[in-house]
Amino acid sequence: MAVSTGVRSFRATRAAGYVGAFFVGGLALSGLYATTGVGLPCPFRLLTGWDCPLCGGTRMGDALLHGDVPAAFGFNPVALVGLVILGVLGVLWTVEAVGGPAFRLPRPLSERLRRVHPMQWLVVALFGALIYTVARNLL
């Protein structure tokens, strides 16, 4: 009898599909902003007057559509770095999905990262977002 660990195996096809959908959605929103000037209002900014961790994303997408990487970096450097990392992962997963070699982290690192509880990742991400929000609004 097989024992279930509750952890689904990684599927490169599914991961590449999610990354592709994310980029298509971002391209659509950036294209809408580039052609009409209509963007998504940020509720956090409307309530506080501060930029949230994702503020500038639409303007960043518009700048990238126009090939202006320095302006895109100025609108939201953390999001731009995240997009580059996500894009590289998307390419690696797509290559794997079509039959190419699989890219994996070294086993000791992978096992160590798997032992971290998802709630700990969430706390780290929220703390990072808080630090970034305060820094980008006060500095």
Backbone as ProteinMPNN parsed JSONL, in Angstrom:
{"seq_chain_A": "MAVSTGVRSFRATRAAGYVGAFFVGGLALSGLYATTGVGLPCPFRLLTGWDCPLCGGTRMGDALLHGDVPAAFGFNPVALVGLVILGVLGVLWTVEAVGGPAFRLPRPLSERLRRVHPMQWLVVALFGALIYTVARNLL", "coords_chain_A": {"N_chain_A": [[0.844, -1.172, 0.0], [0.606, 2.163, -0.892], [2.001, 5.041, 0.615], [0.789, 8.21, 1.299], [2.284, 11.36, 1.122], [1.256, 13.813, 1.091], [2.376, 15.76, -0.436], [2.493, 17.047, -3.59], [3.976, 15.891, -6.606], [6.419, 17.642, -8.552], [5.518, 19.261, -11.535], [6.673, 20.159, -14.52], [5.322, 21.061, -16.793], [2.888, 22.07, -15.823], [3.855, 24.1, -14.118], [5.203, 25.766, -15.967], [3.0, 26.541, -17.446], [1.556, 28.082, -15.569], [3.372, 30.19, -15.172], [3.43, 31.216, -17.765], [0.726, 32.059, -18.033], [0.686, 34.045, -16.079], [2.482, 35.93, -17.199], [1.109, 36.54, -19.591], [-1.202, 37.746, -18.564], [-0.025, 39.975, -17.284], [1.094, 41.233, -19.52], [-1.233, 41.894, -20.908], [-2.455, 43.737, -19.103], [-0.45, 45.702, -19.033], [-0.37, 46.437, -21.709], [-2.944, 47.521, -21.981], [-2.688, 49.747, -20.292], [-0.631, 51.1, -21.634], [-1.844, 51.817, -24.024], [-4.23, 53.144, -23.349], [-3.896, 54.507, -20.972], [-5.156, 53.734, -18.725], [-4.969, 52.209, -15.67], [-4.612, 49.764, -12.993], [-6.028, 50.75, -9.98], [-4.431, 51.149, -6.83], [-5.485, 49.819, -3.841], [-4.227, 50.015, -1.327], [-2.587, 52.252, -1.629], [-4.529, 54.18, -2.107], [-5.766, 54.258, 0.381], [-3.684, 54.842, 2.219], [-1.801, 56.534, 1.067], [0.726, 55.742, 0.612], [3.137, 53.906, -1.354], [2.566, 50.554, -2.199], [4.158, 47.254, -2.007], [3.898, 46.349, -4.641], [3.249, 48.54, -6.143], [3.703, 50.579, -8.989], [4.05, 48.595, -10.759], [2.399, 48.437, -13.066], [3.208, 50.698, -14.493], [5.853, 49.941, -14.764], [5.576, 47.711, -16.456], [4.606, 49.021, -18.731], [6.843, 50.595, -19.348], [8.647, 48.536, -19.937], [7.414, 47.479, -22.207], [7.993, 49.492, -23.95], [10.676, 49.212, -24.125], [12.309, 50.409, -22.24], [14.296, 49.758, -19.951], [15.804, 50.913, -17.751], [13.927, 52.829, -16.777], [11.836, 51.12, -16.069], [13.076, 49.715, -13.997], [13.303, 51.799, -12.193], [10.634, 52.265, -11.489], [9.803, 49.979, -10.023], [12.053, 48.242, -8.583], [12.351, 45.778, -7.177], [10.202, 44.2, -8.041], [10.862, 44.023, -10.753], [13.268, 42.553, -10.716], [12.223, 40.224, -9.644], [10.524, 39.492, -11.776], [12.406, 38.894, -13.745], [13.687, 36.656, -12.601], [11.479, 34.914, -12.437], [10.92, 34.707, -15.163], [13.229, 33.388, -16.117], [12.977, 30.948, -14.73], [10.574, 30.104, -15.894], [11.393, 29.662, -18.557], [13.262, 27.58, -18.155], [11.546, 25.57, -17.12], [9.808, 25.258, -19.269], [11.543, 24.248, -21.222], [12.129, 21.806, -19.992], [9.541, 20.702, -20.013], [9.094, 20.199, -22.707], [10.714, 18.093, -23.169], [13.396, 18.458, -22.669], [16.427, 18.721, -20.648], [16.061, 18.382, -17.08], [16.141, 20.912, -14.668], [17.314, 21.158, -11.469], [17.648, 22.109, -8.052], [20.613, 21.551, -6.05], [20.563, 18.464, -4.244], [20.938, 18.502, -1.295], [20.351, 21.197, -0.677], [17.775, 21.45, -1.741], [16.342, 19.587, -0.167], [16.636, 20.775, 2.322], [15.25, 23.201, 1.965], [12.693, 22.213, 1.547], [11.983, 21.395, 4.066], [11.231, 23.645, 5.373], [8.455, 25.132, 6.737], [5.417, 26.065, 5.065], [4.111, 28.283, 6.257], [6.192, 29.624, 7.454], [7.573, 30.555, 5.194], [5.644, 32.34, 4.285], [5.579, 34.23, 6.395], [8.204, 35.247, 6.208], [8.057, 36.383, 3.635], [6.03, 38.327, 4.018], [7.242, 39.926, 5.976], [9.466, 40.828, 4.545], [8.099, 42.285, 2.552], [6.957, 44.264, 4.143], [9.259, 45.615, 5.128], [10.31, 46.521, 2.668], [8.214, 48.182, 1.807], [8.159, 50.204, 3.778], [10.786, 51.196, 3.464], [10.796, 52.114, 0.76], [9.02, 54.176, 0.879], [9.876, 55.957, 2.842], [12.53, 56.544, 2.421]], "CA_chain_A": [[0.0, 0.0, 0.0], [1.393, 3.391, -1.0], [1.775, 6.03, 1.663], [0.721, 9.562, 0.759], [2.996, 12.349, 1.931], [0.534, 15.082, 1.016], [3.131, 16.675, -1.285], [2.383, 16.665, -4.996], [5.237, 15.949, -7.334], [6.562, 18.823, -9.401], [5.237, 19.049, -12.947], [7.204, 21.307, -15.262], [4.295, 21.56, -17.716], [1.948, 22.884, -15.046], [4.57, 25.295, -13.654], [5.415, 26.64, -17.126], [1.684, 27.101, -17.783], [1.25, 29.147, -14.611], [4.248, 31.325, -15.471], [2.937, 31.783, -19.016], [-0.522, 32.775, -17.757], [1.053, 35.262, -15.341], [3.057, 36.89, -18.135], [0.056, 36.98, -20.513], [-2.013, 38.714, -17.821], [0.758, 41.2, -17.13], [1.196, 41.862, -20.837], [-2.54, 42.487, -21.204], [-2.627, 44.934, -18.276], [0.518, 46.712, -19.471], [-0.837, 46.916, -23.013], [-4.091, 48.393, -21.732], [-2.175, 51.003, -19.748], [0.172, 51.774, -22.657], [-2.696, 52.351, -25.091], [-5.334, 53.975, -22.871], [-3.548, 55.238, -19.757], [-5.97, 53.202, -17.639], [-4.277, 51.179, -14.907], [-5.315, 49.285, -11.812], [-5.754, 51.563, -8.791], [-3.949, 50.385, -5.679], [-6.274, 50.147, -2.65], [-3.326, 50.404, -0.239], [-2.168, 53.632, -1.887], [-5.702, 55.031, -1.924], [-6.054, 54.378, 1.814], [-2.576, 55.343, 3.042], [-0.951, 57.475, 0.353], [2.029, 55.102, 0.438], [3.243, 52.869, -2.374], [2.655, 49.184, -1.692], [5.288, 46.57, -2.635], [3.677, 46.13, -6.069], [2.982, 49.806, -6.833], [4.646, 50.852, -10.068], [4.094, 47.436, -11.639], [1.782, 48.747, -14.358], [4.13, 51.617, -15.179], [7.021, 49.145, -15.108], [5.208, 46.948, -17.642], [4.552, 49.965, -19.847], [8.232, 50.928, -19.693], [9.245, 47.368, -20.591], [6.846, 47.4, -23.562], [8.689, 50.5, -24.755], [12.099, 48.897, -24.119], [13.024, 51.297, -21.324], [14.591, 48.969, -18.753], [16.119, 51.757, -16.589], [12.687, 53.398, -16.212], [11.129, 50.008, -15.429], [13.769, 49.48, -12.73], [12.971, 52.909, -11.307], [9.256, 52.163, -11.012], [9.755, 48.963, -8.977], [13.21, 47.364, -8.802], [12.161, 44.431, -6.626], [9.309, 43.474, -8.948], [11.581, 43.742, -11.995], [14.173, 41.428, -10.442], [11.35, 39.056, -9.524], [10.087, 39.104, -13.117], [13.537, 38.256, -14.434], [13.841, 35.322, -12.014], [10.326, 34.124, -12.871], [11.098, 34.439, -16.588], [14.261, 32.351, -16.268], [12.368, 29.69, -14.303], [9.606, 29.723, -16.92], [12.131, 29.099, -19.695], [13.798, 26.276, -17.737], [10.445, 24.617, -17.002], [9.306, 24.989, -20.617], [12.52, 23.336, -21.833], [11.89, 20.494, -19.393], [8.225, 20.21, -20.423], [9.145, 19.717, -24.091], [11.602, 16.948, -23.251], [14.79, 18.805, -22.398], [16.926, 18.324, -19.32], [15.428, 18.969, -15.896], [17.02, 21.698, -13.797], [16.929, 21.048, -10.068], [18.627, 22.548, -7.064], [21.343, 20.427, -5.45], [19.699, 17.727, -3.319], [20.943, 18.97, 0.102], [19.639, 22.477, -0.594], [16.369, 21.169, -1.997], [15.759, 18.943, 1.023], [16.601, 21.759, 3.406], [14.166, 24.144, 1.673], [11.405, 21.51, 1.713], [11.681, 21.263, 5.492], [10.694, 24.912, 5.872], [6.989, 25.113, 6.696], [4.873, 27.152, 4.229], [3.789, 29.467, 7.059], [7.444, 30.36, 7.64], [7.808, 31.287, 3.944], [4.697, 33.456, 4.265], [6.044, 35.233, 7.355], [9.385, 35.877, 5.621], [7.61, 37.228, 2.526], [5.317, 39.495, 4.557], [8.233, 40.782, 6.637], [10.209, 41.475, 3.453], [7.214, 43.276, 1.939], [6.838, 45.367, 5.092], [10.526, 46.361, 5.102], [10.4, 47.187, 1.374], [7.23, 49.253, 1.777], [8.651, 51.316, 4.621], [11.99, 51.759, 2.861], [10.541, 52.843, -0.481], [8.212, 55.359, 1.154], [10.524, 56.878, 3.75], [13.88, 56.875, 1.968]], "C_chain_A": [[0.897, 1.246, 0.0], [1.005, 4.368, 0.106], [1.805, 7.412, 1.044], [1.437, 10.526, 1.696], [2.278, 13.69, 1.929], [1.234, 16.118, 0.151], [3.014, 16.195, -2.723], [3.744, 16.771, -5.663], [5.236, 17.162, -8.258], [6.29, 18.44, -10.847], [5.65, 20.304, -13.699], [6.152, 21.9, -16.193], [3.324, 22.481, -16.991], [2.617, 24.193, -14.6], [4.789, 26.273, -14.799], [4.099, 27.281, -17.549], [1.296, 28.241, -16.857], [2.091, 30.396, -14.891], [3.776, 32.015, -16.75], [1.66, 32.589, -18.813], [-0.249, 34.084, -17.018], [1.58, 36.328, -16.293], [2.024, 37.392, -19.153], [-0.841, 38.004, -19.826], [-1.293, 40.031, -17.636], [0.903, 41.956, -18.434], [-0.118, 42.543, -21.212], [-2.757, 43.771, -20.4], [-1.685, 46.056, -18.707], [0.129, 47.29, -20.822], [-2.027, 47.847, -22.879], [-3.627, 49.75, -21.228], [-1.416, 51.794, -20.816], [-0.707, 52.427, -23.723], [-3.765, 53.313, -24.592], [-4.981, 54.852, -21.678], [-4.339, 54.773, -18.55], [-5.2, 52.069, -16.967], [-5.121, 50.726, -13.742], [-5.008, 50.197, -10.625], [-5.352, 50.667, -7.623], [-4.763, 50.769, -4.442], [-5.405, 50.606, -1.48], [-2.913, 51.866, -0.405], [-3.338, 54.604, -1.704], [-5.986, 55.278, -0.446], [-4.949, 55.093, 2.592], [-1.762, 56.453, 2.379], [0.447, 56.933, 0.113], [1.973, 54.123, -0.729], [3.335, 51.511, -1.697], [3.835, 48.485, -2.383], [5.122, 46.357, -4.14], [3.385, 47.417, -6.836], [4.095, 50.085, -7.842], [4.725, 49.708, -11.048], [3.505, 47.706, -13.01], [2.676, 49.681, -15.157], [5.411, 50.894, -15.585], [6.749, 48.335, -16.371], [5.149, 47.819, -18.877], [5.967, 50.326, -20.3], [8.909, 49.756, -20.401], [8.699, 47.185, -22.005], [7.524, 48.383, -24.503], [10.207, 50.294, -24.75], [12.939, 49.749, -23.19], [13.264, 50.585, -19.987], [14.989, 49.85, -17.567], [14.87, 52.393, -15.956], [11.893, 52.313, -15.491], [11.743, 49.709, -14.067], [13.43, 50.579, -11.731], [11.564, 52.818, -10.738], [9.115, 51.118, -9.901], [10.887, 47.967, -9.179], [13.015, 45.939, -8.295], [11.263, 43.6, -7.547], [10.016, 43.133, -10.259], [12.543, 42.575, -11.816], [13.362, 40.136, -10.31], [10.853, 38.568, -10.875], [11.194, 38.401, -13.895], [13.726, 36.829, -13.913], [12.706, 34.411, -12.474], [10.429, 33.78, -14.351], [12.126, 33.346, -16.839], [13.697, 30.991, -15.85], [11.358, 29.192, -15.333], [10.27, 29.099, -18.133], [12.673, 27.713, -19.339], [12.695, 25.222, -17.67], [9.844, 24.284, -18.365], [10.241, 24.031, -21.345], [12.317, 21.918, -21.293], [10.584, 19.887, -19.894], [8.233, 19.662, -21.847], [10.182, 18.609, -24.274], [13.066, 17.238, -22.998], [15.211, 18.381, -21.006], [16.202, 19.064, -18.191], [16.484, 19.722, -15.091], [16.487, 21.592, -12.378], [18.045, 21.61, -9.2], [19.401, 21.343, -6.563], [20.502, 19.785, -4.339], [19.761, 18.226, -1.873], [20.176, 20.293, 0.269], [18.141, 22.271, -0.78], [15.687, 20.556, -0.776], [15.647, 19.923, 2.184], [15.447, 22.748, 3.196], [12.795, 23.498, 1.85], [11.009, 21.367, 3.181], [11.112, 22.545, 6.091], [9.173, 24.893, 5.674], [6.477, 26.278, 5.841], [4.54, 28.427, 5.017], [5.051, 30.295, 7.32], [7.794, 31.153, 6.379], [6.902, 32.511, 3.873], [5.147, 34.572, 5.2], [7.265, 35.976, 6.802], [8.971, 36.828, 4.494], [6.897, 38.48, 3.028], [6.266, 40.458, 5.254], [9.061, 41.526, 5.592], [9.385, 42.559, 2.782], [7.057, 44.501, 2.845], [8.096, 46.24, 5.067], [10.645, 47.154, 3.801], [9.422, 48.359, 1.297], [7.69, 50.449, 2.582], [9.848, 51.979, 3.962], [11.673, 52.587, 1.623], [9.704, 54.102, -0.243], [8.902, 56.38, 2.054], [11.93, 57.293, 3.313], [13.871, 57.624, 0.65]], "O_chain_A": [[1.828, 1.355, 0.799], [-0.163, 4.493, 0.472], [2.751, 7.751, 0.334], [1.223, 10.509, 2.908], [2.645, 14.598, 2.675], [0.744, 17.238, 0.013], [3.393, 15.067, -3.039], [4.555, 17.632, -5.323], [4.184, 17.639, -8.684], [6.773, 17.414, -11.326], [5.055, 21.37, -13.537], [6.096, 23.118, -16.364], [2.98, 23.55, -17.495], [2.016, 25.264, -14.692], [4.586, 27.476, -14.634], [4.081, 28.439, -17.965], [0.766, 29.256, -17.308], [1.584, 31.517, -14.851], [3.727, 33.243, -16.818], [1.524, 33.683, -19.36], [-0.876, 35.105, -17.298], [1.182, 37.49, -16.212], [2.065, 38.561, -19.536], [-1.202, 39.015, -20.427], [-1.888, 41.094, -17.812], [0.843, 43.185, -18.454], [-0.116, 43.641, -21.769], [-3.193, 44.781, -20.952], [-2.077, 47.223, -18.741], [0.278, 48.489, -21.057], [-2.113, 48.853, -23.583], [-4.114, 50.786, -21.682], [-1.543, 53.016, -20.893], [-0.352, 53.474, -24.264], [-4.172, 54.211, -25.329], [-5.676, 55.828, -21.396], [-4.216, 55.346, -17.467], [-4.825, 51.091, -17.615], [-6.219, 51.239, -13.522], [-3.839, 50.397, -10.296], [-5.876, 49.565, -7.459], [-4.738, 51.93, -4.032], [-5.805, 51.492, -0.724], [-2.893, 52.625, 0.564], [-3.156, 55.716, -1.207], [-6.396, 56.373, -0.062], [-5.232, 55.86, 3.513], [-1.102, 57.231, 3.069], [1.268, 57.595, -0.523], [0.917, 53.582, -1.055], [4.088, 51.335, -0.739], [4.455, 49.078, -3.265], [6.118, 46.199, -4.846], [3.285, 47.388, -8.063], [5.273, 49.852, -7.572], [5.397, 49.822, -12.073], [4.051, 47.253, -14.017], [2.881, 49.483, -16.355], [5.991, 51.195, -16.629], [7.596, 48.275, -17.262], [5.59, 47.411, -19.952], [6.251, 50.358, -21.497], [9.66, 49.957, -21.356], [9.435, 46.781, -22.905], [7.619, 48.139, -25.706], [10.943, 51.109, -25.306], [14.16, 49.806, -23.337], [12.527, 50.787, -19.021], [14.552, 49.568, -16.451], [14.774, 52.481, -14.732], [11.339, 52.559, -14.42], [11.024, 49.477, -13.095], [13.287, 50.306, -10.539], [11.328, 53.253, -9.611], [8.385, 51.344, -8.936], [10.712, 46.96, -9.864], [13.474, 44.991, -8.932], [11.543, 42.428, -7.799], [9.789, 42.06, -10.818], [12.621, 41.7, -12.679], [13.769, 39.085, -10.805], [10.768, 37.361, -11.103], [10.945, 37.433, -14.614], [13.905, 35.9, -14.7], [12.945, 33.266, -12.858], [10.064, 32.676, -14.754], [11.914, 32.474, -17.682], [13.914, 29.993, -16.537], [11.294, 27.995, -15.614], [9.77, 28.116, -18.681], [12.556, 26.779, -20.131], [12.895, 24.094, -18.12], [9.416, 23.153, -18.593], [9.783, 23.104, -22.013], [12.331, 20.95, -22.053], [10.523, 18.689, -20.171], [7.461, 18.757, -22.164], [10.494, 18.229, -25.402], [13.898, 16.337, -23.106], [14.443, 17.756, -20.275], [15.792, 20.215, -18.341], [17.585, 19.218, -14.865], [15.324, 21.908, -12.125], [19.22, 21.587, -9.567], [18.903, 20.22, -6.639], [19.816, 20.48, -3.59], [18.705, 18.368, -1.256], [19.444, 20.475, 1.242], [17.334, 22.853, -0.055], [14.587, 20.962, -0.4], [14.673, 19.897, 2.936], [14.747, 23.093, 4.148], [11.843, 24.163, 2.257], [9.827, 21.234, 3.496], [10.572, 22.528, 7.197], [8.684, 24.663, 4.568], [7.046, 27.369, 5.89], [4.678, 29.531, 4.489], [4.987, 31.522, 7.399], [8.258, 32.29, 6.471], [7.33, 33.587, 3.454], [5.099, 35.744, 4.827], [7.349, 37.198, 6.917], [9.476, 37.948, 4.409], [7.135, 39.575, 2.517], [6.114, 41.674, 5.137], [9.324, 42.719, 5.741], [9.902, 43.633, 2.475], [7.027, 45.635, 2.367], [8.002, 47.465, 4.992], [11.034, 48.322, 3.819], [9.769, 49.418, 0.775], [7.616, 51.585, 2.113], [9.917, 53.207, 3.907], [12.235, 53.669, 1.455], [9.688, 55.0, -1.085], [8.543, 57.558, 2.03], [12.455, 58.296, 3.795], [14.931, 57.975, 0.132]]}, "name": "protein", "num_of_chains": 1, "seq": "MAVSTGVRSFRATRAAGYVGAFFVGGLALSGLYATTGVGLPCPFRLLTGWDCPLCGGTRMGDALLHGDVPAAFGFNPVALVGLVILGVLGVLWTVEAVGGPAFRLPRPLSERLRRVHPMQWLVVALFGALIYTVARNLL"}
